[in-house]
Amino acid sequence: MDCIFCKIIAGEIPSTKVYEDEQVLAFRDIQPAAPVHILVIPKTHLIGAAAITAENSALVAHIFEVIPKIAAAEGITDYRVVTNQGAEAGQTVHHLHFHILPGRTLKGMC
Ligand code: AMP
């Protein structure tokens, strides 16, 4: 599959990994919009938030359990979690991902 995040999961493209378990990978954004900018992705390919269903939402719940652990490890307590669904909303990688971003000033994020 021609998905850059699937290639990162497979180790075919390098990433700066900050967390990994059997369901989830988190790594630093290659173009950070803040001093800490981490992407959290499911290892299962889902195109975006629009693909979340009752059948796979436990995976999303797991991601939201992992996010506070990643934030704590980064030493941040105040942050936002952003997902862009669809190109018109700024989604450029069509594999579900959640941005962890501290701070108020974000370049074009929201
Ligand atoms: P979005 O615009 O919400 O789809 O976010 C996609 C994010 O993936 C952007 O912030 C990109 O900077 C980031 N990104 C794209 N390719 C890579 C990569 N190889 N490693 C890390 N982050 C990436």
Boltz pocket constraint, residues with backbone or C-beta under 6 A from the ligand:
constraints:
  - pocket:
      binder: B
      contacts: [[A, 4], [A, 13], [A, 14], [A, 15], [A, 27], [A, 28], [A, 29], [A, 30], [A, 31], [A, 32], [A, 39], [A, 83], [A, 84], [A, 90], [A, 91], [A, 92], [A, 93], [A, 94]]
      max_distance: 6.0
